Amino acid sequence: MQAMKFRVVNVKCDGCAANIRDGLGNVEGVSQVSVDVASGDVEVHGDTLARGVLIARLAELGYPPSSS
């Protein structure tokens, strides 16, 4: 199993976290998504994760990863 971690912007509440979990949960290969609202950290676990696909999906959802 693989794990990837992203720091995203615009996460302000539990509703935002739920949107991220639901949106990434539909990506092929993803088995678990955890979101820390306070830090903006998103951790994704799965068997076949494609970093570019996850970054694009986060951006589509309105939570792009920060570049810093």
C-alpha positions as CSV (number, residue, x, y, z in Angstrom):
1,M,0.0,0.0,0.0
2,Q,1.2,3.5,-0.8
3,A,0.7,6.7,1.1
4,M,0.9,10.3,-0.2
5,K,0.7,13.5,1.8
6,F,-0.3,17.0,0.5
7,R,-0.7,20.4,2.2
8,V,-3.7,22.1,0.6
9,V,-5.2,25.6,0.8
10,N,-8.8,26.7,1.5
11,V,-9.6,24.0,4.1
12,K,-11.6,25.9,6.7
13,C,-14.0,23.4,8.3
14,D,-15.2,19.8,8.6
15,G,-17.4,20.3,5.5
16,C,-14.3,21.1,3.5
17,A,-12.6,18.0,4.9
18,A,-15.7,15.9,3.9
19,N,-15.6,17.3,0.4
20,I,-11.9,16.3,0.0
21,R,-12.6,12.8,1.5
22,D,-15.5,12.2,-0.8
23,G,-13.8,13.7,-3.9
24,L,-10.6,11.7,-3.5
25,G,-12.4,8.6,-2.3
26,N,-13.8,8.3,-5.8
27,V,-10.3,8.2,-7.4
28,E,-9.3,4.7,-8.6
29,G,-6.9,3.0,-6.2
30,V,-7.6,5.2,-3.2
31,S,-8.7,3.3,-0.1
32,Q,-8.5,5.9,2.6
33,V,-8.3,9.7,2.9
34,S,-7.6,11.7,6.1
35,V,-7.7,15.5,6.4
36,D,-6.4,17.7,9.2
37,V,-8.4,20.9,9.0
38,A,-6.1,22.9,11.2
39,S,-2.9,22.2,9.2
40,G,-4.4,21.6,5.7
41,D,-2.7,18.2,5.6
42,V,-4.3,15.5,3.4
43,E,-3.0,12.0,3.6
44,V,-4.1,9.5,0.9
45,H,-3.6,5.7,1.1
46,G,-4.2,3.2,-1.6
47,D,-2.7,0.4,-3.8
48,T,-2.1,2.3,-7.0
49,L,-1.8,6.1,-6.4
50,A,-0.9,8.5,-9.2
51,R,0.4,11.8,-7.7
52,G,-0.6,13.9,-10.7
53,V,-4.2,12.6,-10.7
54,L,-4.6,13.3,-7.0
55,I,-3.2,16.9,-7.4
56,A,-5.5,17.5,-10.3
57,R,-8.5,16.2,-8.4
58,L,-7.7,18.4,-5.4
59,A,-7.5,21.4,-7.6
60,E,-10.8,20.5,-9.3
61,L,-12.4,20.3,-5.8
62,G,-11.1,23.8,-5.0
63,Y,-8.3,22.7,-2.6
64,P,-5.1,22.9,-4.6
65,P,-1.9,21.8,-2.9
66,S,0.3,24.6,-1.8
67,S,3.6,25.1,-3.6
68,S,5.6,25.8,-0.4
